[in-house]
Amino acid sequence: MTGNSKRQIHLDWNTLDQVTWDGFLEKVDNCALQQSWAYGAALKEQGARVRRIVAYDGNHPIALAQVIVRSWFGLVKLATLMRGPVWLEEVSPQTRQEVYRQLRRLYPRRKMKFLFLTPEATGPEESALLEAAGLKQVITGYTTLFLDLGKSEQDIWLGLYGKWRNKIRKGEREGLKVLFGDHGHPKTEWLLSREKKQQRDKNYKALPVGLIDAYARHSLGRDVVMTAFVFNKESDPGKDDPVAGAIFLRHGNSVTYHIGWNGPDGRKLHAMNILLWKSILELKNRGCTFLDMGGMNTADGAEIARFKLGSGGEVATLPGTYL
């Protein structure tokens, strides 16, 4: 990259409104939840500062980066850029490197400002660009699984593992009912309370359960939060508890599998298999084109990882977190 072309790349921040930001994300395939405006607004309610950065090539926007900043003792600032930048178009490796370099320079370590950057990219080339921009890996790569909802229903069905299809058929024979709602569904609080207990019992950290209400309030679109509940054929959905439940969060044309809970009866009936299959069809019908199934932890969560793999999605490992 020449000196002149370097000067064409520059960053600006907090100049776009939500309509413009969300409009950009609607045109991007497979953008991450952490880069949605509503996600940043929800964390802002909890005391974080949000910096929404746009990278330009001349006057042309090429990338978005939402950075969450928290201060410690009024002196140290920790900035996290999770699953970004969002590239609005195909750009050269040299351009990506320059954007990474300029993002790093916004948070000079000599002033006790630290940027932890986890890019939404795959492949060894990206790691080389990050290191050339002056960043060093501090956390190894995060692995997730993506489902392409733009495929036909038949192709998605055939992509499922055979055991998955058998369990879905069994659930249908058992008469399991899958009902959908939004964050205001009467059973949403029931599901969130079980997620809290699940986090305590299994000793893992996840996004605060209160994020869902804030996310819905700060979103411009409708149906950004989709709940799904599975009931026995004998159950009265108005009175009885579900045997399994899940929450999905939409962002742009993509959606993230946010929370899932499966009780003892649900596990016996393979309720999560039919829940996810019916949810895939519902999300596809709502115009979503990518489903992020969330992290794949084969060490501590091998059973969950195997379940997600059965959906037939594509495993992707990100470069990791860089400082």
N, C-alpha and C positions, 0 to 999 in steps of 0.2 A: 504494500500500500504506500503510495507516495504521500509526501507531506500535504499537498493540496487536497487529496481525497480524504485525509484524516480530518482536516478542518471542516469538511462538509458534514461529518457526523457530530451531532451535538445533542445534549439532553436538556429537557425542560420538565418542570414538575408542577403539579397542582394547578394546571391551566385548563384541563378538560372537565366538562360536567359529566354527570352520570349517564345521561342519554348518549353522549358521544362515545364514552368509554365502553358502555355495554354494546353500542352499535358496532364498534370494532370487533369485540369478542364474538358477536353473532356470526361474523364472517370467517372466523378462524376454526379450523378443524381441531377438535380435541384440546381445547384450552383447559387449564386446571382450575379447580375450585378456588385455590388460594389467590388467584389473580382476578377474581370477580369483585366488582365494586362493593356488593352487599357483604361479602366476607370481610373486607377491610372495615366497613362501617360497623359490623357486628363486633369486631375486636376493639374498635375505637370506643365503643360503649364500656368496655372493660378497662379503659385507661391507656390503651396503646395509641401512639401517634401513627398516622398513615401518610406516606408520601407516594403519590401516583406519578410515575415518571414516564415520559414519552421520549423515545429516541428518534431523531430525525436525520435523514440524509438530505441536506439542504432544507427545503420546506416540506419535504415528504415524510410522513410518519412511517417508521419501519418496525417499531417494537413498543410494547407496553411493559412496565415493570411496577408492580405494587409492592412497596417495602413497608414492613411493620417495624416500628421503632419503639423500644422500651428503654427507659433510663434507670440507672442504678446509682443511688446516693447522689443524684444530681450531677454526677461527673462522667460516668461511663455510659455510653450509648451503644446498645446492641441492636443492629438492624438486620432483619431477616428478609430475604427475597426468596420465597418458596415457589418452586415449580415455574420459574420465569427466567428471563423475559419471555413474553408472548410475541413471537415473530409474526408480523402482519403479512409478510410476504417472504419469498425465498431471497436470501441475501448471501453474499460471499462469505467464506470463512474469515477473511480479513476484516470484513465489516463487523461480524459477530465479535471477533477479538477486540476491536476498537470499542464497541459498546460495553463489553465486560470491563475493559480498562477504565473507561470513563465512570462506570458505576462504582468501581473500587475507589476512584479518586474522590468521590463524593463523601467518603467516610475515612478520612485520614487517621491512621492508627496513632500518630504522634499527638493527636487531639483526643485520644481515648474514644474514638469512634470505630466500631468494628462491624463490617458487613459480612454476614454469612449468606452465601449465595448457593442455592440449589437449583441448577438450571433444568429446564424441561427439554432434555436432549438425550440422545444415546450415542454410543460409539466412542472409540478411543480418540478420534479426531477432536471432539469437543473438550476432552480433558487437556489435550495439548494446547488448545486455544486459551483455555482458562489459565493454565500455567504461564503461557506467554504473556498474558495480560497482568501477571504479577500475583495471581491467586494460588493458594496451596490447598490441597485436599485435607480436610480435618475429620470428615466422616465419610465412611464408604458408601457406595451406591445404594439407592433406594429402589426396590423392585416392586412393580405393580403389574396389573393385568388389564388390558383394554379389550372391550367387545365392540366390534363394528356393527352398529345398529342400522347402518345404511344398506346392509345386505338384505336379501329377500328373507322372508320368514322361513322358507324351506331351507335355505343355505345355513341360517343360524341354527335351525333344528338339527341338521345333519352335522354341524360342527360340534354339537354337544357330545360328550363321551357317551358310549352306549349305556353304561350304568346310570348316567343321569337321565337319559330318555326313559329307561325302565322305571326309575323312581317317580318320574313325572306321570307316567301312565298309571302306576300304582296309586298315586295320590288322586288322580282323576277317578279311578274305580272306587276309591274310598269315599268319594263325594266331598273332598275338601273344597272349601269356598275361599276364594281370594277376593277381598274387598279393598278398594282404593279410596284414599281421602287426601286431605291436605294437613298442614300443621295444626289446624283447629279440630281435627277428628277427635271424638270422645276418648279414643284409646291411646292417643299420642302420649299423654302424661303417664299412662300405665306403662308404655314401652320405655319411656325415658327413665322411669324409676328402676326398671329392670336393667337398663344399660348402666346406670350408676352402680347398682349392686354388682353387676358383671365386672365393671372396672375394678371395684374393691376386691372382689373374690379372686380375680385372675391377676391382680396387681399390674395393670397396664394403664398407660396414660393415653387419652384420646382428646379430641376437641371437647370443650365444655358442652354439656347437653343443652344449656341455655342458649347456645349459639343459634339453634334452629329458629326460635321465635324471632330473634333479632335479624337473622338472615332473611326471613320472610318479610318482615316489616320494611327492610331497606332495599328490597328488590323491586324493580319497576314492573317486571312481568308477572303474569299469573301462573299458577301451577309450578312455582319454583321449588316447593317442597311437596314431595309425594310420599304418602304413607301407604303401606301395604300390610294387610293382616290376613292370616289364615285361620279359618274356623272349621271345626268338625262339622260333619253333616247334621249332627243332632243339635248343634249349638244354636242359640239365639244371639246373633251379633249385637243386639241391643242390650242384652243382659250378661251374657257369658264372656269370659276372657278368651282371647285368641290363643292358639297353640304356638304361633310364631308371628313375628312382625319385623318390619324393616322401614327405614327412612332413606329416601333418595333426594339429593339436592341438585337442582339444575343450574347450569351456568353457561351462557351462550347456547351453542347447539349440543353441548355435552352435559353429562349428568354423572354424579358421584354416588356410589353405594356408601352411605354415611354410617348407618347403624343397622345391625341385625341382631335379633334375639330369637332363640329356639328353645322351647321348653321340653321336658321329658316326653310328653305326648307328641310334640312336633317332631322330635328326633325319631320316634318309632314310626311315624307316618311319612317321614322324608318331606316334611312340610316346606323346608327352605328351598328344595329343588323346584317344587311347583310354584312357590312364591316368586322365585327369581325368574322362572320361565314366563309366568303371566305378567310380571313387571316389565320384562324385556319387550313383550308385545305391546303393553300399555305405553311405555316410553317411546317406542318406535312410532306408535300411532299419534303421539303428541309432538312428533317432529324432531326428537332427539336422534343424533347420529352416532354418538360415541358414549359408551358406559365405562367409567373408571371403577374397577372392582376393588380398588384400595390395595394396601400393602400386602406383600407376599413374604411372610416371615416363616421360612421352612424350619428354623431352629426351634423357636418357642411356640409357633402356631402351625405345626405341620398338618394337622387335621383340617384347619381352615384353609390353608394353602391348597391342599388336595381338592377340597370342595370347589374353590375358585377355579382351579385348573380344569375341572370337569365341565366348566361352561364353554370351553373351547376358544377362549380369548387368546390374545397375543401377549406374551410376557415381555415386559420392557424394563431394563435396568438403567436408571439415570446415573450420571457420572458421580454423584455424591454431593456433599456440601463443601464449599470452598471458602476460605478466609483470605 
